[in-house]
Each structure stands twice: as structure tokens, then as C-alpha cells.
């Protein structure tokens, strides 16, 4: 194990890309909260150069997650903001996309999950809402209120896509619920998953 610190700021979240080439850190600084990225040395695994600020938030960053196959970093914060930063060098246009909340979503973003196909981004909010976004278009494809606000531990929600992208695992009161991808897209998207 090795201690790697991009700065002396308080860390609130961290993630290393699947290829182990990038480190992302959510940090509290004198000017607020932000997400910094650093390249990692291939041999030592230590940060190279100075960290680059890619996003600012008004409250702590709750979760950082790199897409498993694409050069994308998902950022979820307690201020309810959900953003994706693209680290590819050939990006035309903005490198960061902010996603609008659905009407049922309020409070902080508790977790996020990229689908392995690179098409969808799922997020769980403190209000108990699940929102699934079209990653390419940036629009809300599906939203519903799944978890009551009174459920103990809702602030620690965790969601995950099946490795083939065919379903999304969601925590329930006494079990895990699997929602098929087809139920989160198209005409079926208006219904709550069973």
C-alpha cells in the first residue's frame, strides 16, 4: 500500500481509472469543493505533474467513478450535481457535461453507475429517486422514486450495472432488485421497475 496525496486538502472521494493511468480526487479546499485529476506514472503509480481542477461544487463530492472502457469520469456531489468529465485528448466542445435533475430528484447525489456499453448513466439521489440519463445526449431517459426518504441508510445507496449492461442492481428494503435495461428505456421508461 502506498499513500498518494494530490494536495493537503481534505479528501472526500477518490477513484483510479481502470487502466491505472489516472487518479481523480474530490477535495475540500479554502475555496470550496472540487474534483482534481492527475496522470499516474506507469512504473511507480504516483501522480505526475500538478493536478488539474476539472469541476467545482458547493458541497462535498460524494462519489467519483471512471467508466470501465471509456475516458469518462463521473462525479456525484452532496449539492445534487451530477457531472461527467471526458479526459480524451480529441474532445471537440466542452470537456464536462452537467446533468439536470429530474423533477422527482432532490438532495445530494448518493451514487452513480455507468453502464458498460457507454450509453447510460444511473444516479441515486438522497430523496430516494433513481434517474437514468442518456450519456451521449445528456437527457433524462428514466426517473422514479424508489426509496422512501425514511429508509435508514439511504445516504449510502449503491447501484451497479451487470457487466454486460443488461440490468441494473438496486438496493431494496430486504433484497436487491434487478431492473432490466429494456425497462429503463423507450416506452417502458414511464413505469416504475418491479
N, CA and C of each residue as an Amber inpcrd file, in Angstrom:
protein
   582
   0.8440000  -1.1740000   0.0000000   0.0000000   0.0000000   0.0000000
   0.8830000   1.2280000   0.0000000   0.4000000   2.2650000  -0.6360000
   1.1980000   3.4790000  -0.7270000   0.2730000   4.6610000  -0.5550000
   0.7410000   5.6640000   0.1510000  -0.0340000   6.8750000   0.3750000
   0.2390000   7.8440000  -0.7630000  -0.8220000   8.2210000  -1.4650000
  -0.7100000   9.1670000  -2.5710000  -1.6250000  10.3250000  -2.2590000
  -1.0950000  11.5240000  -2.2230000  -1.9100000  12.6960000  -1.9510000
  -1.6170000  13.7530000  -2.9900000  -2.6840000  14.2610000  -3.6250000
  -2.5140000  15.2890000  -4.6390000  -2.2780000  16.6530000  -4.0020000
  -2.7260000  16.8380000  -2.7790000  -2.5260000  18.1040000  -2.0720000
  -2.7880000  17.8790000  -0.5930000  -2.7780000  18.9560000   0.1750000
  -3.0240000  18.8270000   1.6130000  -4.4980000  19.0200000   1.9550000
  -5.3550000  19.1710000   0.9650000  -6.7780000  19.3770000   1.1970000
  -7.4340000  18.1030000   1.7190000  -8.5950000  18.2470000   2.3820000
  -9.3420000  17.0990000   2.8890000  -9.9750000  16.3490000   1.7180000
  -9.6870000  15.0460000   1.6250000 -10.2520000  14.2250000   0.5520000
 -11.6480000  13.7620000   0.9280000 -12.5760000  13.8400000  -0.0160000
 -13.9350000  13.3580000   0.2120000 -14.2720000  12.1700000  -0.6740000
 -13.4950000  11.9550000  -1.7600000 -13.7120000  10.8290000  -2.6620000
 -12.4590000  10.6430000  -3.5030000 -12.2620000   9.4220000  -4.0070000
 -11.1250000   9.1520000  -4.8760000 -11.4610000   7.9960000  -5.8060000
 -10.8400000   7.9990000  -6.9930000 -11.0240000   6.9070000  -7.9440000
  -9.8080000   6.8350000  -8.8530000  -9.4040000   5.6040000  -9.1830000
  -8.3180000   5.3590000 -10.1280000  -8.9450000   4.7220000 -11.3590000
  -8.5340000   5.1970000 -12.5470000  -9.0850000   4.6520000 -13.7900000
  -8.7100000   3.1840000 -13.9330000  -9.5010000   2.4400000 -14.6930000
  -9.2970000   1.0090000 -14.8700000  -7.9080000   0.7150000 -15.4310000
  -7.4220000   1.5780000 -16.3160000  -6.0920000   1.3740000 -16.8930000
  -4.9660000   1.8480000 -15.9740000  -5.3170000   2.3300000 -14.7870000
  -4.3880000   2.8130000 -13.7600000  -3.5270000   3.9770000 -14.2420000
  -4.0570000   4.7430000 -15.1970000  -3.3140000   5.8800000 -15.7510000
  -3.7380000   7.2040000 -15.1240000  -4.8950000   7.2430000 -14.4330000
  -5.4430000   8.4930000 -13.9070000  -5.9640000   8.3330000 -12.4900000
  -5.7370000   9.3680000 -11.6910000  -6.2730000   9.4680000 -10.3340000
  -7.1970000  10.6760000 -10.2860000  -8.3840000  10.4920000  -9.7570000
  -9.3200000  11.6030000  -9.5360000  -9.5510000  11.7100000  -8.0390000
  -9.5730000  12.9430000  -7.5280000  -9.8300000  13.1570000  -6.1060000
 -10.8570000  14.2610000  -5.9180000 -11.8040000  14.0110000  -5.0240000
 -12.7340000  15.0420000  -4.5850000 -12.1430000  15.6330000  -3.3220000
 -12.0030000  16.9620000  -3.2860000 -11.3160000  17.5820000  -2.1640000
 -12.0200000  18.8400000  -1.7000000 -11.8640000  19.1100000  -0.4200000
 -12.3050000  20.3730000   0.1520000 -11.0730000  21.2640000   0.2590000
 -11.1920000  22.4910000  -0.2440000 -10.0810000  23.4290000  -0.1660000
 -10.5840000  24.7330000   0.4490000  -9.7200000  25.7130000   0.5260000
 -10.0990000  27.0230000   1.0600000 -11.1800000  27.6950000   0.2190000
 -11.2660000  27.3270000  -1.0490000 -12.2350000  27.9720000  -1.9490000
 -13.4920000  27.1400000  -2.1820000 -13.6420000  26.0200000  -1.5050000
 -14.8310000  25.1920000  -1.6720000 -14.4600000  23.7500000  -1.9740000
 -15.2990000  23.0970000  -2.7550000 -15.1180000  21.6820000  -3.0640000
 -14.8650000  21.5260000  -4.5550000 -14.0300000  20.5690000  -4.9100000
 -13.7230000  20.3740000  -6.3130000 -13.2300000  18.9820000  -6.5920000
 -13.0560000  18.7170000  -7.8910000 -12.5030000  17.4500000  -8.3480000
 -11.2440000  17.7720000  -9.1450000 -10.1600000  17.0990000  -8.7750000
  -8.8830000  17.2580000  -9.4520000  -8.4970000  15.9280000 -10.0680000
  -7.8140000  15.9760000 -11.2160000  -7.3000000  14.7590000 -11.8550000
  -5.7980000  14.8900000 -12.0480000  -5.1430000  13.7490000 -11.9970000
  -3.6980000  13.6490000 -12.1720000  -3.4020000  12.4230000 -13.0230000
  -2.4460000  12.5370000 -13.9190000  -1.9240000  11.3450000 -14.5620000
  -1.1030000  10.5830000 -13.5440000  -1.0170000   9.2620000 -13.7080000
  -0.2230000   8.4310000 -12.8070000   0.9610000   7.8380000 -13.5680000
   2.1180000   7.8270000 -12.9300000   3.3030000   7.2470000 -13.5270000
   3.0880000   5.7500000 -13.7150000   3.3670000   5.2640000 -14.9030000
   3.1260000   3.8610000 -15.2420000   3.9330000   2.9040000 -14.3580000
   5.1270000   3.2910000 -14.0150000   6.0140000   2.4210000 -13.2440000
   5.7530000   2.4920000 -11.7410000   5.6300000   3.7200000 -11.2070000
   5.5130000   3.8830000  -9.7540000   4.0800000   4.0090000  -9.2560000
   3.1590000   4.3940000 -10.1440000   1.7750000   4.6120000  -9.7250000
   1.5610000   5.9230000  -8.9920000   2.5800000   6.7660000  -8.9620000
   2.4810000   8.0600000  -8.2850000   2.0120000   9.1340000  -9.2620000
   1.3290000  10.1780000  -8.7380000   0.8700000  11.2720000  -9.6080000
   2.0380000  11.9610000 -10.3150000   1.7960000  12.3560000 -11.5560000
   2.7870000  13.0900000 -12.3390000   2.2910000  14.5170000 -12.5290000
   3.1620000  15.4690000 -12.3990000   2.7900000  16.8680000 -12.6160000
   1.8250000  17.3740000 -11.5660000   1.2640000  18.5370000 -11.8640000
   0.3030000  19.1580000 -10.9520000  -1.1070000  18.6760000 -11.2640000
  -1.9580000  18.5220000 -10.2410000  -3.3470000  18.1200000 -10.5000000
  -4.0900000  19.2240000 -11.2430000  -5.0550000  18.8070000 -12.0660000
  -5.8700000  19.7410000 -12.8360000  -7.2820000  19.7740000 -12.2630000
  -7.7760000  20.9680000 -11.9750000  -9.1440000  21.1280000 -11.4850000
 -10.0970000  20.9560000 -12.6650000 -11.0500000  20.0030000 -12.5610000
 -11.9960000  19.7620000 -13.6510000 -13.4320000  20.1350000 -13.2910000
 -13.7330000  20.3400000 -11.9980000 -15.0920000  20.7170000 -11.6010000
 -15.0790000  21.3090000 -10.2010000 -16.0100000  22.2400000  -9.9750000
 -16.2250000  22.8320000  -8.6440000 -17.6470000  22.5150000  -8.1980000
 -17.8000000  22.3360000  -6.8830000 -19.1030000  22.0510000  -6.2950000
 -19.2650000  22.8880000  -5.0340000 -20.5180000  23.0870000  -4.5990000
 -20.7510000  23.8730000  -3.3890000 -20.7370000  23.0160000  -2.1250000
 -20.9220000  21.7100000  -2.2800000 -20.8780000  20.7700000  -1.1520000
 -19.9460000  19.6170000  -1.5060000 -19.6050000  18.7540000  -0.5510000
 -18.6280000  17.6910000  -0.8100000 -19.0050000  16.7570000  -1.9610000
 -17.9590000  16.2600000  -2.6100000 -18.1120000  15.2490000  -3.6530000
 -18.3610000  13.9230000  -2.9480000 -19.4500000  13.2610000  -3.3010000
 -19.8490000  12.0100000  -2.6510000 -19.1860000  10.8050000  -3.3170000
 -19.1370000  10.8030000  -4.6540000 -18.5800000   9.6470000  -5.3540000
 -17.9200000  10.0820000  -6.6500000 -16.8250000   9.3900000  -6.9740000
 -16.1340000   9.5260000  -8.2500000 -16.0520000   8.1390000  -8.8580000
 -16.2820000   8.0490000 -10.1700000 -16.2130000   6.7420000 -10.8180000
 -15.7580000   6.9190000 -12.2570000 -14.7340000   6.1680000 -12.6440000
 -14.2780000   6.1490000 -14.0300000 -15.1050000   5.1110000 -14.7850000
 -15.4530000   5.4260000 -16.0330000 -16.1380000   4.4450000 -16.8770000
 -15.1710000   3.2840000 -17.1190000 -15.6740000   2.0390000 -17.1620000
 -14.7690000   0.8980000 -17.3010000 -14.0350000   0.8200000 -18.6460000
 -14.5850000   1.4100000 -19.7280000 -13.9290000   1.2970000 -21.0310000
 -13.7480000   2.6310000 -21.7570000 -14.3810000   3.6790000 -21.2900000
 -14.3030000   4.9870000 -21.9540000 -13.5430000   5.9770000 -21.0700000
 -12.9810000   7.0360000 -21.6570000 -12.2120000   8.0040000 -20.8650000
 -13.1040000   9.0170000 -20.1470000 -14.0690000   8.5160000 -19.3800000
 -15.0540000   9.3650000 -18.7160000 -14.9710000   9.2160000 -17.2020000
 -15.0920000  10.3490000 -16.5030000 -15.1200000  10.3690000 -15.0490000
 -16.4750000  10.9030000 -14.6040000 -17.2220000  10.1100000 -13.8280000
 -18.4910000  10.5480000 -13.2560000 -18.2460000  11.1520000 -11.8880000
 -18.9610000  12.2680000 -11.6080000 -18.7850000  12.9860000 -10.3430000
 -20.1620000  13.2360000  -9.7290000 -20.3600000  12.8030000  -8.4930000
 -21.6270000  12.9850000  -7.7840000 -21.3500000  13.7590000  -6.4980000
 -22.1630000  14.7960000  -6.2330000 -21.9020000  15.6530000  -5.0740000
 -23.1350000  15.8310000  -4.2000000 -22.8680000  16.2090000  -2.9470000
 -23.9400000  16.4450000  -1.9880000 -24.8130000  17.6410000  -2.3510000
 -24.3480000  18.5150000  -3.2570000 -25.1740000  19.6550000  -3.6650000
 -26.1710000  19.2730000  -4.7570000 -26.2340000  17.9770000  -5.1080000
 -27.1960000  17.4990000  -6.0880000 -26.6970000  17.5460000  -7.5180000
 -25.4410000  17.9070000  -7.7040000 -24.8910000  17.9870000  -9.0560000
 -24.3020000  16.6490000  -9.4770000 -24.5590000  16.3180000 -10.7380000
 -24.0240000  15.1190000 -11.3680000 -23.3370000  15.5850000 -12.6450000
 -22.0570000  15.2740000 -12.7780000 -21.2730000  15.7270000 -13.9300000
 -20.4300000  14.5890000 -14.4650000 -20.0770000  14.7050000 -15.7560000
 -19.1620000  13.7540000 -16.3870000 -18.0790000  14.5660000 -17.0840000
 -16.8210000  14.2030000 -16.8320000 -15.6780000  14.8450000 -17.4680000
 -15.0480000  13.8530000 -18.4290000 -14.7350000  14.3190000 -19.6360000
 -14.1270000  13.4870000 -20.6720000 -12.6430000  13.7980000 -20.7310000
 -11.7960000  12.8130000 -20.4960000 -10.3530000  13.0330000 -20.4860000
  -9.6990000  12.7700000 -21.8300000 -10.4720000  12.4070000 -22.8630000
  -9.8520000  12.1280000 -24.1570000  -9.2720000  13.4050000 -24.7600000
  -8.1010000  13.2910000 -25.3690000  -7.4350000  14.4830000 -25.9070000
  -8.1150000  15.0500000 -27.1510000  -8.9460000  14.2890000 -27.8160000
  -9.5520000  14.7460000 -29.0590000 -10.9990000  15.2240000 -28.8970000
 -11.3600000  15.6580000 -27.7060000 -12.7190000  16.1190000 -27.4450000
 -12.9580000  17.4490000 -28.1550000 -14.0360000  17.5030000 -28.9340000
 -14.4260000  18.7900000 -29.5150000 -15.6120000  19.2920000 -28.7060000
 -15.5510000  20.5080000 -28.2490000 -16.6000000  21.0400000 -27.3930000
 -16.2150000  20.9260000 -25.9370000 -17.1910000  21.1400000 -25.0350000
 -16.8900000  21.1310000 -23.5920000 -16.4060000  19.7620000 -23.1270000
 -15.4640000  19.7660000 -22.2190000 -14.9430000  18.5120000 -21.6730000
 -15.8090000  18.0010000 -20.5270000 -16.6740000  18.8730000 -19.9710000
 -17.5190000  18.4660000 -18.8510000 -18.9760000  18.6930000 -19.2020000
 -19.8100000  17.7230000 -18.8440000 -21.2540000  17.8380000 -19.0470000
 -21.9270000  17.7130000 -17.6980000 -22.8170000  18.6770000 -17.3910000
 -23.6170000  18.6310000 -16.1720000 -24.9950000  18.1080000 -16.5380000
 -25.5250000  17.2140000 -15.7140000 -26.8240000  16.6080000 -15.9720000
 -27.8740000  17.2530000 -15.0840000 -29.0210000  17.6090000 -15.6680000
 -30.1120000  18.2120000 -14.9120000 -30.8400000  17.1550000 -14.1020000
 -31.2860000  17.5580000 -12.9200000 -32.0610000  16.6500000 -12.0650000
 -33.4490000  16.4350000 -12.6520000 -33.9930000  15.2770000 -12.4100000
 -35.3910000  15.0170000 -12.7470000 -36.2550000  15.6880000 -11.6890000
 -37.5240000  15.9020000 -11.9860000 -38.4110000  16.5780000 -11.0390000
 -38.5530000  15.8120000  -9.7270000 -38.3930000  14.4860000  -9.7450000
 -38.5310000  13.6910000  -8.5180000 -37.2490000  13.6480000  -7.7010000
 -36.1600000  14.1520000  -8.2520000 -34.8640000  14.0650000  -7.5750000
 -34.5470000  15.3560000  -6.8420000 -34.2260000  15.2240000  -5.5650000
 -33.7540000  16.3810000  -4.8060000 -32.7400000  15.8900000  -3.7920000
 -32.0140000  16.8130000  -3.2180000 -30.9530000  16.4420000  -2.2970000
 -29.7100000  16.0330000  -3.0580000 -28.7500000  15.5200000  -2.3370000
 -27.4810000  15.1480000  -2.9360000 -27.5610000  13.8990000  -3.7790000
 -26.5950000  13.7610000  -4.6730000 -26.4530000  12.5380000  -5.4520000
 -25.6550000  11.5760000  -4.5920000 -26.2230000  10.4350000  -4.2870000
 -25.5820000   9.4860000  -3.3820000 -24.6360000   8.5340000  -4.0920000
 -24.9510000   8.1790000  -5.3360000 -24.0710000   7.2930000  -6.0810000
 -24.4000000   7.3770000  -7.5580000 -23.4930000   6.8600000  -8.3630000
 -23.7030000   6.8350000  -9.8050000 -23.1520000   5.5340000 -10.3410000
 -23.5980000   5.1550000 -11.5360000 -23.0940000   3.9440000 -12.1830000
 -23.1830000   4.1130000 -13.6910000 -22.0440000   3.9780000 -14.3650000
 -22.0040000   3.9820000 -15.8280000 -22.3950000   2.6000000 -16.3200000
 -23.2150000   2.5390000 -17.3720000 -23.4580000   1.2230000 -17.9500000
 -22.2360000   0.8620000 -18.7930000 -21.8870000  -0.4200000 -18.8620000
 -20.6700000  -0.8270000 -19.5610000 -20.6950000  -0.5420000 -21.0600000
 -21.8720000  -0.3440000 -21.6290000 -21.9690000  -0.0780000 -23.0620000
 -21.6820000   1.3810000 -23.3980000 -21.6080000   2.2330000 -22.3800000
 -21.3050000   3.6380000 -22.6040000 -22.4740000   4.4610000 -23.0900000
 -23.6990000   3.9880000 -22.8360000 -24.8910000   4.6890000 -23.3060000
 -25.6790000   5.3560000 -22.1910000 -25.6610000   4.7700000 -20.9840000
 -26.4990000   5.2530000 -19.8850000 -25.6670000   5.5450000 -18.6360000
 -26.1900000   6.4740000 -17.8350000 -25.6090000   6.8120000 -16.5390000
 -26.7540000   6.8120000 -15.5320000 -26.6580000   5.9660000 -14.5210000
 -27.6940000   5.8950000 -13.4830000 -27.2060000   6.6220000 -12.2430000
 -28.1380000   7.2990000 -11.5510000 -27.7890000   8.0210000 -10.3240000
 -28.9030000   7.8530000  -9.3030000 -28.5160000   7.7040000  -8.0380000
 -29.4770000   7.6380000  -6.9330000 -29.3190000   8.9100000  -6.1070000
 -30.4460000   9.5300000  -5.7600000 -30.4670000  10.7890000  -5.0230000
 -30.9300000  10.5720000  -3.5920000 -30.6070000  11.5130000  -2.7110000
 -30.9880000  11.4320000  -1.2990000 -32.5020000  11.4000000  -1.1210000
 -33.2410000  11.9410000  -2.0740000 -34.7030000  11.9450000  -1.9880000
 -35.2990000  10.5650000  -2.2100000 -34.4730000   9.5990000  -2.6380000
 -34.9650000   8.2680000  -2.9510000 -35.2080000   8.0760000  -4.4330000
 -34.8480000   9.0460000  -5.2420000 -35.0810000   8.9630000  -6.6890000
 -33.9570000   8.2110000  -7.3840000 -34.3410000   7.4450000  -8.3870000
 -33.4160000   6.8400000  -9.3310000 -33.6200000   7.5800000 -10.6450000
 -32.5300000   8.0590000 -11.2410000 -32.6080000   8.7380000 -12.5330000
 -31.5840000   8.0890000 -13.4530000 -32.0260000   7.7540000 -14.6700000
 -31.1420000   7.1780000 -15.6760000 -31.0590000   8.1690000 -16.8280000
 -29.8370000   8.5570000 -17.1630000 -29.5930000   9.5470000 -18.2010000
 -29.0130000   8.9000000 -19.4470000 -29.3180000   9.4860000 -20.5900000
 -28.6640000   9.1300000 -21.8350000 -27.2990000   9.8100000 -21.7900000
 -26.2490000   9.0480000 -21.7870000 -24.9070000   9.5960000 -21.6160000
 -24.4720000  10.4510000 -22.8010000 -24.8980000  10.0910000 -23.9980000
 -24.4820000  10.8400000 -25.1800000 -25.2750000  12.1290000 -25.3630000
 -26.5830000  12.0790000 -25.1110000 -27.4490000  13.2410000 -25.3230000
 -27.5890000  14.1130000 -24.0730000 -27.3030000  13.5400000 -22.9040000
 -27.3970000  14.2890000 -21.6580000 -28.8090000  14.4690000 -21.1410000
 -29.7570000  13.7050000 -21.6820000 -31.1580000  13.8630000 -21.2770000
 -31.5820000  12.7340000 -20.3330000 -32.6120000  13.0300000 -19.5450000
 -33.1900000  12.0610000 -18.6160000 -33.9890000  11.0440000 -19.4210000
 -33.6050000   9.7690000 -19.3360000 -34.3280000   8.7090000 -20.0460000
 -35.3530000   8.0270000 -19.1530000 -35.1100000   8.0630000 -17.8330000
 -35.9870000   7.3490000 -16.9100000 -35.8260000   7.9630000 -15.5310000
 -36.9310000   8.1220000 -14.8100000 -36.8270000   8.5620000 -13.4150000
 -38.0250000   8.0580000 -12.6340000 -37.7940000   7.7380000 -11.3910000
 -38.8680000   7.3420000 -10.4860000 -38.3610000   7.4550000  -9.0530000
 -39.2700000   7.4410000  -8.1180000 -38.9160000   7.4650000  -6.7070000
 -38.9740000   6.0320000  -6.1990000 -37.8170000   5.4490000  -5.8880000
 -37.7490000   4.0410000  -5.4980000 -37.6160000   3.8070000  -4.0120000
 -36.9540000   4.7140000  -3.3290000 -36.6560000   4.5030000  -1.9260000
 -37.3380000   5.5730000  -1.1000000 -38.0920000   5.2020000  -0.0480000
 -38.6860000   6.2310000   0.8100000 -37.6030000   6.9870000   1.5630000
 -37.8350000   8.2660000   1.7870000 -36.8410000   9.0870000   2.4860000
 -36.5510000   8.5540000   3.8860000 -37.4820000   7.7980000   4.4540000
 -37.2980000   7.3240000   5.8200000 -36.4700000   6.0470000   5.9160000
 -36.0460000   5.4720000   4.7810000 -35.2700000   4.2410000   4.8280000
 -33.8970000   4.5370000   5.4310000 -33.5720000   3.8370000   6.5070000
 -32.2860000   4.0310000   7.1650000 -31.1810000   3.5830000   6.2120000
 -30.1560000   4.3900000   6.1080000 -29.0210000   4.0580000   5.2570000
 -29.1550000   4.5230000   3.8240000 -30.2270000   5.2370000   3.4760000
 -30.3970000   5.6660000   2.0880000 -29.2690000   6.5770000   1.6300000
 -28.5820000   7.1930000   2.6030000 -27.4630000   8.0460000   2.2330000
 -26.2680000   7.2210000   1.7560000 -26.3540000   5.8960000   1.9350000
 -25.2770000   5.0210000   1.4970000 -25.7190000   4.1150000   0.3560000
 -26.6410000   4.5660000  -0.4490000 -27.1070000   3.7660000  -1.5760000
 -25.9500000   3.4220000  -2.4990000 -26.0270000   2.2570000  -3.1040000
 -25.0490000   1.8550000  -4.1010000 -25.7990000   1.1090000  -5.1960000
 -25.5010000   1.4450000  -6.4190000 -26.1390000   0.7980000  -7.5570000
 -25.0560000   0.3030000  -8.5000000 -25.3550000  -0.7270000  -9.2880000
 -24.3410000  -1.2730000 -10.1870000 -25.0010000  -1.9310000 -11.3890000
 -24.3690000  -1.7700000 -12.5430000 -24.8080000  -2.4330000 -13.7670000
 -24.2060000  -3.8230000 -13.8350000 -24.9500000  -4.7440000 -14.4080000
 -24.4140000  -6.0650000 -14.7220000 -23.3020000  -5.8490000 -15.7560000
 -22.2110000  -6.6380000 -15.7340000 -21.0970000  -6.4010000 -16.6600000
 -21.4770000  -6.3500000 -18.1430000 -22.5470000  -7.0390000 -18.5360000
 -22.9610000  -6.9740000 -19.9440000 -23.9580000  -5.8410000 -20.2050000
 -24.3080000  -5.0700000 -19.1760000 -25.2010000  -3.9240000 -19.3290000
 -26.6740000  -4.2700000 -19.4390000 -27.0440000  -5.5260000 -19.2070000
 -28.4310000  -5.9570000 -19.4130000 -29.3640000  -5.6050000 -18.2580000
 -28.8160000  -5.3140000 -17.0750000 -29.6700000  -4.9660000 -15.9420000
 -28.9010000  -4.0920000 -14.9460000 -29.6860000  -3.4390000 -14.0880000
 -29.1490000  -2.5510000 -13.0620000 -29.5680000  -3.0980000 -11.7040000
 -28.6080000  -3.2810000 -10.8120000 -28.8890000  -3.7810000  -9.4660000
 -29.1590000  -2.5960000  -8.5510000 -30.2820000  -2.6570000  -7.8270000
 -30.7140000  -1.5890000  -6.9250000 -30.9700000  -2.1680000  -5.5480000
 -30.5350000  -1.4880000  -4.4890000 -30.8300000  -1.9960000  -3.1520000
 -32.3130000  -1.8370000  -2.8420000 -32.8690000  -2.8200000  -2.1440000
 -34.2590000  -2.7470000  -1.7150000 -34.3270000  -2.8230000  -0.2040000
 -35.5410000  -2.8970000   0.3350000 -35.6900000  -2.9580000   1.7860000
 -35.0630000  -4.2140000   2.3680000 -35.3080000  -5.3670000   1.7280000
 -34.7750000  -6.6090000   2.2740000 -34.0150000  -7.4170000   1.2310000
 -33.8780000  -6.8890000   0.0250000 -33.2240000  -7.6460000  -1.0390000
 -32.7210000  -6.6950000  -2.1190000 -31.9650000  -7.2450000  -3.0360000
 -31.5100000  -6.4890000  -4.1950000 -32.5170000  -6.7040000  -5.3140000
 -32.8400000  -5.6470000  -5.9980000 -33.7870000  -5.7100000  -7.0950000
 -32.9990000  -5.5110000  -8.3860000 -33.2330000  -6.3730000  -9.3880000
 -32.5960000  -6.2430000 -10.6920000 -33.6140000  -5.6860000 -11.6780000
 -33.2630000  -4.5880000 -12.3380000 -34.1410000  -3.9600000 -13.3130000
 -33.5250000  -4.1700000 -14.6850000 -34.3160000  -4.7250000 -15.5880000
 -33.8200000  -4.9590000 -16.9370000 -33.5950000  -3.6430000 -17.6660000
 -32.5730000  -3.6000000 -18.4820000 -32.2280000  -2.4060000 -19.2480000
 -33.4160000  -1.9430000 -20.0970000 -34.1190000  -2.8700000 -20.7180000
 -35.2470000  -2.5050000 -21.5880000 -36.3370000  -1.7740000 -20.8140000
 -36.4280000  -2.0040000 -19.4960000 -37.4180000  -1.3160000 -18.6760000
 -36.9880000   0.1030000 -18.3070000 -35.7580000   0.4460000 -18.6130000
 -35.2300000   1.7850000 -18.3370000 -35.1260000   2.6270000 -19.6030000
 -35.6200000   2.0960000 -20.7160000 -35.5050000   2.7790000 -21.9990000
 -36.8760000   2.8440000 -22.6860000 -36.9870000   3.7460000 -23.6220000
 -38.1390000   3.8120000 -24.5160000 -39.4750000   3.9590000 -23.8070000
 -40.4980000   3.2940000 -24.3520000 -41.8690000   3.4320000 -23.8410000
 -42.0170000   2.9090000 -22.4290000 -41.2290000   1.9050000 -22.0620000
 -41.3270000   1.3200000 -20.7180000 -40.7990000   2.2740000 -19.6450000
 -40.0970000   3.3070000 -20.0430000 -39.4280000   4.1810000 -19.0740000
 -40.3840000   4.9720000 -18.1990000 -41.6350000   5.0420000 -18.5290000
 -42.5870000   5.7760000 -17.6890000 -43.0580000   4.9970000 -16.4790000
 -42.7910000   3.6840000 -16.4720000 -43.2510000   2.8320000 -15.3700000
 -42.1550000   2.6190000 -14.3470000 -42.5790000   2.3630000 -13.1350000
 -41.6270000   2.0480000 -12.0580000 -41.1890000   0.6010000 -12.1920000
 -39.8940000   0.2980000 -12.0000000 -39.4340000  -1.0760000 -12.1120000
 -40.0330000  -1.9520000 -11.0250000 -40.3380000  -3.1700000 -11.3550000
 -40.9720000  -4.0830000 -10.4090000 -40.0230000  -4.8910000  -9.6140000
